[in-house]
Amino acid sequence: MYKTEMRRFLAVMEFCYGFLFGVALFGATLTFLITPDFFPAVLFAVCVFAFFIFLAAIVRYCIIRIKLADQMLQVALETRDLQEQCLQDKALQVIQHNE
């Protein structure tokens, strides 16, 4: 259940990332077309583009952190399983040696 919920959340985050990138392009273009003067239009369009790209970068950062945390959890679980297996093998060797 954890994996499916995480995949859903990551899918939503990926959609938001793409959506924000598209909004950045569309917003910059629309801002450039609506503003009457050329130089302020360029500056305002760059500001709008930079704002939405910044939001997209934050979303991307969250996606990477979530994936990294999941990988760290998987490594920790595998390490714990290997440690338990080593301890069981060692205990079995001690028991066999004592017999």
PAZARO-839186 format. One record per residue (C-alpha): x, y, z; residue number from 0; chain; residue in one letter. Coordinates in nm, 3 decimals, m for minus. Layout:
! PAZARO-839186
        x        y        z   nr  kette  rest
        X        Y        Z  NUM      A     A
...
END
This chain:
! PAZARO-839186
        x        y        z   nr  kette  rest
    0.000    0.000    0.000    0      A     M
    0.289    0.235    0.074    1      A     Y
    0.433    0.187   m0.276    2      A     K
    0.107    0.261   m0.458    3      A     T
    0.042    0.573   m0.252    4      A     E
    0.395    0.695   m0.311    5      A     M
    0.366    0.629   m0.684    6      A     R
    0.039    0.823   m0.696    7      A     R
    0.192    1.113   m0.508    8      A     F
    0.497    1.112   m0.735    9      A     L
    0.270    1.104   m1.041   10      A     A
    0.085    1.410   m0.911   11      A     V
    0.415    1.585   m0.840   12      A     M
    0.544    1.505   m1.191   13      A     E
    0.221    1.645   m1.336   14      A     F
    0.263    1.962   m1.128   15      A     C
    0.621    1.993   m1.249   16      A     Y
    0.517    1.972   m1.614   17      A     G
    0.218    2.197   m1.555   18      A     F
    0.430    2.466   m1.388   19      A     L
    0.682    2.451   m1.670   20      A     F
    0.402    2.494   m1.924   21      A     G
    0.249    2.778   m1.723   22      A     V
    0.590    2.947   m1.713   23      A     A
    0.616    2.943   m2.091   24      A     L
    0.253    3.041   m2.147   25      A     F
    0.261    3.312   m1.880   26      A     G
    0.579    3.465   m2.016   27      A     A
    0.440    3.466   m2.370   28      A     T
    0.106    3.610   m2.263   29      A     L
    0.273    3.873   m2.047   30      A     T
    0.498    3.974   m2.334   31      A     F
    0.202    4.006   m2.571   32      A     L
   m0.022    4.200   m2.330   33      A     I
    0.229    4.456   m2.200   34      A     T
    0.236    4.757   m2.439   35      A     P
    0.599    4.866   m2.404   36      A     D
    0.875    4.637   m2.526   37      A     F
    1.136    4.666   m2.250   38      A     F
    0.895    4.637   m1.953   39      A     P
    0.723    4.352   m2.137   40      A     A
    1.049    4.161   m2.163   41      A     V
    1.136    4.223   m1.797   42      A     L
    0.792    4.127   m1.672   43      A     F
    0.783    3.817   m1.894   44      A     A
    1.122    3.709   m1.760   45      A     V
    0.999    3.763   m1.403   46      A     C
    0.686    3.555   m1.462   47      A     V
    0.890    3.283   m1.631   48      A     F
    1.147    3.281   m1.350   49      A     A
    0.877    3.263   m1.081   50      A     F
    0.709    2.959   m1.230   51      A     F
    1.041    2.793   m1.308   52      A     I
    1.135    2.847   m0.943   53      A     F
    0.812    2.676   m0.835   54      A     L
    0.882    2.391   m1.078   55      A     A
    1.233    2.357   m0.937   56      A     A
    1.093    2.329   m0.584   57      A     I
    0.854    2.056   m0.700   58      A     V
    1.141    1.876   m0.874   59      A     R
    1.351    1.901   m0.557   60      A     Y
    1.068    1.742   m0.357   61      A     C
    1.039    1.461   m0.611   62      A     I
    1.411    1.388   m0.592   63      A     I
    1.406    1.396   m0.210   64      A     R
    1.113    1.153   m0.199   65      A     I
    1.283    0.910   m0.437   66      A     K
    1.609    0.934   m0.244   67      A     L
    1.432    0.872    0.087   68      A     A
    1.259    0.567   m0.061   69      A     D
    1.590    0.428   m0.184   70      A     Q
    1.748    0.487    0.157   71      A     M
    1.457    0.303    0.321   72      A     L
    1.500    0.009    0.083   73      A     Q
    1.874   m0.008    0.157   74      A     V
    1.807    0.005    0.532   75      A     A
    1.552   m0.276    0.507   76      A     L
    1.785   m0.492    0.298   77      A     E
    2.070   m0.425    0.541   78      A     T
    1.854   m0.524    0.836   79      A     R
    1.746   m0.843    0.661   80      A     D
    2.108   m0.931    0.582   81      A     L
    2.213   m0.862    0.941   82      A     Q
    1.935   m1.085    1.073   83      A     E
    2.035   m1.359    0.831   84      A     Q
    2.402   m1.332    0.936   85      A     C
    2.304   m1.348    1.304   86      A     L
    2.087   m1.653    1.242   87      A     Q
    2.369   m1.823    1.050   88      A     D
    2.616   m1.741    1.327   89      A     K
    2.375   m1.870    1.594   90      A     A
    2.326   m2.190    1.393   91      A     L
    2.703   m2.235    1.367   92      A     Q
    2.743   m2.186    1.744   93      A     V
    2.466   m2.436    1.815   94      A     I
    2.618   m2.692    1.577   95      A     Q
    2.964   m2.635    1.726   96      A     H
    2.834   m2.689    2.082   97      A     N
    2.667   m3.017    1.989   98      A     E
END
